[in-house]
Amino acid sequence: MRIVIAIDGSEAALRAVRHAIKLAGDMKEPPELHLLYADEPLMRSVALSLGLEGAARYHAENGDASMRKARAMLKRAKTNYEEHLSVGDPAATILKFAKSNRCDLIVMGSHGRSALKNLLLGSVTAKVICNCTVPLTVVR
C-alpha cells in the first residue's frame, strides 16, 4: 500500500502524520509512506530577483522547515518514509503526486475552518476532496 501524507508544517498536518503512523502500525505489511510538501510558487518578479539558485534554495528551506517536525515524528516511530518537495499549487500537486505514484490513500490535515472561510480563503483540503480519485483521509 502506498500512502501520501500531505504536510504544510501546521499542527493539522502533524495530526495527519500521527494518524498515518498509527495506521501504518496497524497494518500487517508496512505501507510505503510518502511525505509530501507542496510549496506555492514564487511571484514571477520575486523568482526573477532571486534567480534560479536563490528560488531553489528558498523552496528547499521552506520544505525543510515544514517537514522538520513530521520527519522527527516518523523517525521516533521507526517508520520508513520518503520525502518529496514539489513547487506548485498545493492541491493540484497533491492530486498529481497521488496519481503518478499510484498511491492508495492520501492523508492530510484540516485546519477546521468554517465553510464560509474556506469559500473566501480557499482550502487545499476542500480542493483535494472535490477532485480526488483515490481514498482520502482528512484528519482534524
Stockholm file with secondary structure:
# STOCKHOLM 1.0

chainA/1-140         MRIVIAIDGSEAALRAVRHAIKLAGDMKEPPELHLLYADEPLMRSVALSLGLEGAARYHAENGDASMRKARAMLKRAKTNYEEHLSVGDPAATILKFAKSNRCDLIVMGSHGRSALKNLLLGSVTAKVICNCTVPLTVVR
#=GR chainA/1-140 SS CEEEEEECSSHHHHHHHHHHHHHHHHSSSCCEEEEEEEECCCCHHHHHHHHHHHHHHHHHHHHHHHHHHHHHHHHHTTCCCEEEEEESCHHHHHHHHHHHTTCSEEEEECCCCCHHHHHHHCCHHHHHHHHCCSCEEEEC
#=GC SS_cons         CEEEEEECSSHHHHHHHHHHHHHHHHSSSCCEEEEEEEECCCCHHHHHHHHHHHHHHHHHHHHHHHHHHHHHHHHHTTCCCEEEEEESCHHHHHHHHHHHTTCSEEEEECCCCCHHHHHHHCCHHHHHHHHCCSCEEEEC
//
